[in-house]
Amino acid sequence: MNRFSGKTVGFSLFKTVVLILFTLLLSFTVQAQIRHLIFFGDSLSDSGNNFWVKSGGPHQGAPITNRSATGERRIWTEYFTRIFEDSRQGGQARSLQVSSKAIHPGIHLNYAWASAETGRHYLSDNSGKPYFPSRDNECRQPGLFADSRGEVQPCVPSVGLQVQQFIQQHGKDPEYIKSSLVVMLAGGNDILNNLGKLLSENRLKILLTQGLSHPIDNTLLNIKVLHRAGVPYSNMLVLGLPDFSLIPAIHKLVNNNASALSMLSQISSAYNRWLQFRLWWETLFSDQAITFYNPTSFLNDLAVNGSYETIDGASLEFSQGLIPCHQKPEEPERPGCDQHIFYNLKHPSSQAHRAFADDLWRHLLRQKPLAAKLSS
């Protein structure tokens, strides 16, 4: 036997292993780049899909917030997209498009609809009831439709249907899916609608026909569907709910009862802890993790301090604190809404949305695996 043959075989094997590792590393690097943002959710995230919703203020339709200094109604999904684009090296900045009006692929897409829950139902948000009833039998696609009597009825897709639409449109484009950061914020409407059903006089009939929504279970199901479609867990960002006791609509609902507000604060805290645990458990045996953001500290700090400094050094002042700028529907637009944390009883002012997007971005930069993908 040639005395060099063993060394030659060993060296060839070493080169092969190095080549395989280099190929895998290169493949991982390419796949890790985040180039698209995809949003799912409700009125807190809807930048224009639901154009008919009554906002509890001077404006109709999403986005539900006041006009900023530039005259536009902007919410956190748009501010977050702008921050993301500003962080990218080179290339033309791309804006966020709502799914109902997007005209070409390869952009940032917002599938969120005001009035949506987390499940897989179409909902009606103009029934006048203390909850949004499902319209699965009548609705075939999101938007408005004329029923058998010729009356225009809304079809609001909940998050499960938003996810389904995303997969139908992009499920055959694995490169697009794996280069997208999927962001999900929902659950508030589920809780409010559940309360509306339970407090109704004919609650038994409603529960038998409509049932209750289970937002955490629904969110986990949506996560599973997205993952099966090819979205890596590490490309998922799930947002929790704010402290219920700080929301003006909740104060009005319980007549500012201190005991009730304390209990609701504990419920919202428990909700976020359980959601975070379920997300951790979902990826327990995976080498990837879902990023979770709890907005409780952000809103609490904003309410206490009355100001916020953005990552680029801008100072945002909230001299009116938690007092909503608008408390009655269809009243004339008031100036100075950006000095309020809340635009109306449920929704933040445009400036509060900006601060929220900034705080969320700061949070992501502290998550090393995801931060690397965002900056690549």
C-alpha positions in Angstrom: 0.0 0.0 0.0 1.2 3.5 -0.8 2.3 5.1 2.4 0.6 8.4 1.3 -2.8 6.9 0.4 -4.2 7.1 4.0 -3.1 10.8 4.3 -4.6 11.5 0.8 -7.9 10.0 1.7 -7.9 11.8 5.1 -7.1 15.1 3.4 -9.9 14.6 0.8 -12.3 13.8 3.6 -11.2 17.0 5.4 -11.8 19.1 2.3 -15.2 17.6 1.8 -16.3 18.3 5.3 -15.0 21.9 5.1 -16.8 22.4 1.8 -20.1 21.0 3.3 -19.8 23.3 6.3 -19.0 26.3 4.2 -22.0 25.6 1.9 -24.3 25.2 4.9 -22.9 28.4 6.5 -23.4 30.3 3.2 -26.9 28.9 2.8 -27.7 29.9 6.4 -26.4 33.4 5.8 -28.5 33.9 2.7 -31.6 32.5 4.4 -31.1 34.6 7.5 -31.5 38.0 5.8 -34.8 39.7 6.7 -36.0 41.7 3.7 -39.8 41.8 4.1 -42.1 42.7 7.0 -45.5 40.9 7.3 -48.1 42.1 9.8 -51.2 40.3 11.1 -53.6 41.7 13.7 -56.5 44.0 14.5 -57.2 47.8 14.6 -54.0 48.5 16.5 -52.0 47.4 13.4 -54.4 48.0 10.5 -53.0 50.8 8.3 -55.9 50.9 5.8 -57.6 47.6 5.1 -60.8 48.3 7.1 -62.0 51.5 5.5 -65.5 51.6 7.0 -64.8 51.1 10.7 -66.1 53.8 13.0 -63.1 54.9 15.0 -64.6 56.7 18.0 -63.3 60.0 16.8 -63.4 62.4 13.8 -62.1 59.8 11.2 -63.7 56.8 9.7 -61.7 53.8 8.7 -58.2 52.6 9.5 -55.7 53.7 10.5 -57.4 54.6 13.8 -55.4 57.5 15.1 -55.0 61.3 14.7 -53.2 63.2 12.0 -49.5 63.7 12.7 -47.7 67.0 12.2 -47.2 66.0 8.5 -51.0 65.6 8.1 -51.0 61.8 7.8 -52.5 59.2 10.1 -49.7 56.9 10.9 -49.5 53.9 13.3 -46.8 51.7 14.6 -46.7 49.3 11.7 -45.8 52.2 9.4 -43.3 53.7 11.8 -41.7 50.3 12.4 -41.4 49.7 8.6 -39.7 53.1 8.3 -37.2 52.3 11.1 -36.5 49.0 9.4 -35.9 50.6 6.0 -33.7 53.3 7.5 -31.5 50.6 9.1 -30.9 48.9 5.7 -27.7 49.6 3.8 -28.4 50.9 0.4 -31.3 50.1 -1.8 -34.6 52.0 -2.3 -36.7 52.4 0.7 -40.1 50.6 0.4 -43.3 51.5 2.1 -45.9 49.3 3.8 -48.8 48.2 1.6 -52.1 47.0 3.0 -53.0 43.5 1.6 -56.4 44.6 0.2 -54.6 47.2 -2.0 -51.2 45.8 -2.7 -50.5 45.7 -6.5 -47.2 43.9 -6.6 -45.2 41.4 -4.5 -41.8 41.8 -2.9 -42.9 44.5 -0.5 -43.9 44.9 3.1 -47.4 43.7 3.6 -50.0 44.5 6.2 -52.8 41.9 6.5 -54.2 43.3 9.8 -57.9 44.3 9.8 -59.6 46.5 12.4 -62.2 44.6 14.4 -60.4 41.2 13.9 -60.1 38.5 16.5 -57.3 35.8 16.5 -59.4 32.9 15.2 -60.6 31.8 11.7 -64.0 33.6 11.5 -65.3 36.4 9.4 -66.8 39.0 11.7 -69.3 41.9 11.4 -68.4 45.1 13.1 -71.5 47.2 12.4 -74.2 45.0 14.0 -74.7 47.3 17.0 -74.2 44.4 19.4 -71.8 44.5 22.3 -69.6 41.9 20.4 -68.7 41.2 16.8 -70.8 38.3 15.5 -69.4 35.8 13.1 -70.6 35.8 9.4 -68.9 32.7 8.1 -71.9 31.6 6.1 -72.3 34.9 4.3 -68.7 35.9 3.7 -66.4 34.6 1.0 -63.6 37.2 1.1 -62.6 40.3 3.1 -64.4 43.6 2.5 -68.0 44.7 2.1 -70.7 42.6 0.4 -74.4 43.0 -0.4 -76.6 40.5 1.3 -79.9 39.0 0.0 -81.8 42.1 1.0 -79.3 44.3 -0.8 -77.9 45.7 2.4 -74.1 46.2 2.6 -72.5 44.0 5.2 -68.9 43.8 6.4 -66.6 40.8 6.3 -63.7 41.3 8.7 -61.1 38.4 8.5 -59.7 37.3 11.8 -56.0 36.6 12.1 -56.4 32.9 11.1 -57.9 33.9 7.8 -55.3 36.7 7.3 -52.6 34.0 7.7 -54.5 31.8 5.2 -54.5 34.6 2.7 -50.8 35.2 3.1 -50.0 31.6 2.5 -52.3 31.4 -0.6 -50.5 34.4 -2.1 -46.9 33.6 -1.1 -46.9 29.9 -0.1 -45.2 28.9 -3.4 -42.4 31.4 -2.9 -40.1 29.9 -0.2 -37.5 32.6 -0.7 -40.0 35.3 0.1 -41.4 33.4 3.1 -38.0 32.7 4.6 -36.8 36.3 4.2 -39.9 37.7 5.9 -40.3 38.8 9.5 -43.8 37.9 10.5 -45.3 40.1 13.2 -48.5 39.3 15.1 -50.5 41.5 17.5 -54.0 40.5 18.4 -56.2 39.3 21.2 -57.8 42.4 22.6 -61.0 42.1 20.5 -61.3 38.4 21.6 -61.4 39.4 25.2 -63.7 42.4 24.7 -66.1 40.3 22.6 -66.1 37.5 25.1 -67.0 40.0 27.8 -69.8 41.4 25.6 -71.2 37.9 25.1 -71.1 37.0 28.8 -72.7 40.2 29.8 -75.6 40.0 27.3 -79.1 39.1 28.5 -79.4 36.2 26.1 -75.9 35.0 26.9 -76.8 31.2 26.8 -78.1 31.4 23.2 -75.1 33.5 22.1 -72.6 31.1 23.7 -74.3 28.2 21.9 -74.3 29.9 18.5 -71.2 32.1 18.7 -69.1 30.5 21.4 -66.2 32.1 23.1 -62.8 32.9 21.5 -59.6 31.5 22.9 -56.9 34.0 21.8 -53.8 32.2 23.1 -54.8 28.8 21.6 -55.7 30.6 18.3 -52.3 32.4 18.2 -50.5 29.1 18.7 -52.5 27.5 15.9 -51.7 30.4 13.6 -48.0 30.0 14.5 -48.1 26.3 13.6 -49.8 27.1 10.3 -47.1 29.7 9.4 -44.3 27.3 10.4 -45.7 24.5 8.3 -45.8 26.9 5.4 -42.1 27.5 5.8 -41.8 30.5 8.1 -38.9 29.8 10.5 -39.7 30.2 14.2 -36.8 32.6 14.4 -38.6 34.9 11.9 -41.7 35.2 14.1 -42.4 38.1 16.4 -45.5 37.9 18.7 -46.6 40.9 20.7 -48.5 40.6 24.0 -51.3 42.9 25.2 -50.9 46.1 27.3 -52.0 46.5 30.9 -55.8 46.6 30.6 -56.1 48.9 33.6 -54.4 51.7 31.7 -56.8 51.7 28.8 -59.5 54.4 29.0 -62.2 52.1 27.5 -61.7 49.7 30.4 -61.9 52.5 32.9 -65.2 53.5 31.4 -66.4 49.9 31.3 -65.8 49.3 35.1 -66.7 52.9 36.1 -63.1 53.5 37.4 -63.6 50.8 40.1 -60.2 50.4 41.7 -60.7 46.8 42.6 -61.9 45.9 39.1 -58.9 47.7 37.5 -56.5 45.9 39.8 -58.0 42.6 38.9 -57.8 43.4 35.2 -54.2 44.4 35.5 -53.4 41.0 37.0 -55.4 39.3 34.3 -53.5 41.1 31.5 -50.2 40.2 33.2 -51.2 36.5 33.5 -52.3 36.5 29.9 -48.9 37.7 28.7 -47.0 35.3 30.9 -49.1 32.3 29.7 -48.7 33.4 26.0 -45.0 33.7 26.4 -44.8 30.3 28.1 -46.9 28.7 25.3 -44.6 30.2 22.7 -41.5 28.9 24.5 -43.1 25.4 24.9 -43.9 25.4 21.1 -40.2 25.7 20.3 -38.8 23.7 23.2 -37.4 21.0 21.0 -36.4 23.3 18.1 -33.1 25.1 17.6 -35.0 28.3 17.0 -37.1 30.5 19.2 -40.1 32.8 18.7 -39.4 36.4 19.8 -41.9 37.8 22.3 -42.5 41.4 23.2 -44.4 42.4 26.3 -45.6 46.1 26.0 -46.6 46.4 29.6 -43.4 48.2 30.8 -43.4 50.5 27.8 -47.0 51.8 28.4 -46.5 52.0 32.2 -43.3 54.0 31.8 -44.9 56.3 29.2 -47.8 57.0 31.6 -45.4 57.7 34.5 -42.8 59.7 32.7 -44.9 61.5 30.2 -42.1 61.6 27.6 -40.1 59.3 25.4 -36.7 59.7 23.6 -36.4 57.8 20.4 -33.4 55.8 19.3 -32.4 58.7 16.9 -32.6 61.3 19.7 -36.1 62.8 19.1 -37.9 63.8 22.3 -41.7 63.0 22.3 -43.8 64.7 25.0 -47.1 63.4 26.3 -48.3 66.2 28.6 -51.9 64.9 28.6 -51.0 61.4 29.8 -53.7 58.8 29.6 -56.5 61.2 29.0 -57.9 60.3 25.5 -57.9 63.1 23.0 -61.4 62.1 21.7 -64.0 60.5 23.8 -67.1 60.9 21.5 -67.6 59.5 18.0 -67.6 61.8 15.0 -66.6 64.9 17.0 -64.5 67.5 15.2 -60.7 66.8 15.1 -58.9 68.5 18.0 -55.4 69.9 17.7 -52.7 68.6 20.0 -53.7 64.9 20.0 -50.0 63.9 20.0 -49.7 65.3 23.5 -52.1 62.4 24.5 -51.1 58.8 24.8 -54.5 57.8 23.6 -56.3 59.1 20.5 -59.6 57.7 21.6 -60.8 55.3 24.3 -59.0 52.3 22.8 -56.3 53.5 20.3 -53.0 55.3 20.8 -52.2 58.7 19.3 -49.9 58.8 16.3 -47.0 59.9 18.5 -47.6 57.1 20.9 -47.6 54.7 18.0 -44.2 56.2 17.0 -42.8 55.6 20.5 -44.2 52.1 20.5 -42.5 51.2 17.2 -39.2 52.6 18.5 -39.4 50.7 21.7 -40.2 47.5 19.8 -37.2 48.0 17.5 -34.9 48.5 20.6 -36.2 45.3 22.0 -35.4 43.4 18.8 -31.9 44.8 18.7 -31.4 43.1 22.1 -32.4 39.7 20.7 -29.1 38.7 19.2 -30.2 36.0 16.7 -33.0 38.2 15.3 -30.9 41.4 15.4 -28.3 39.7 13.2 -31.0 38.9 10.6 -32.3 42.4 10.7 -28.9 44.0 10.1 -27.7 41.6 7.5 
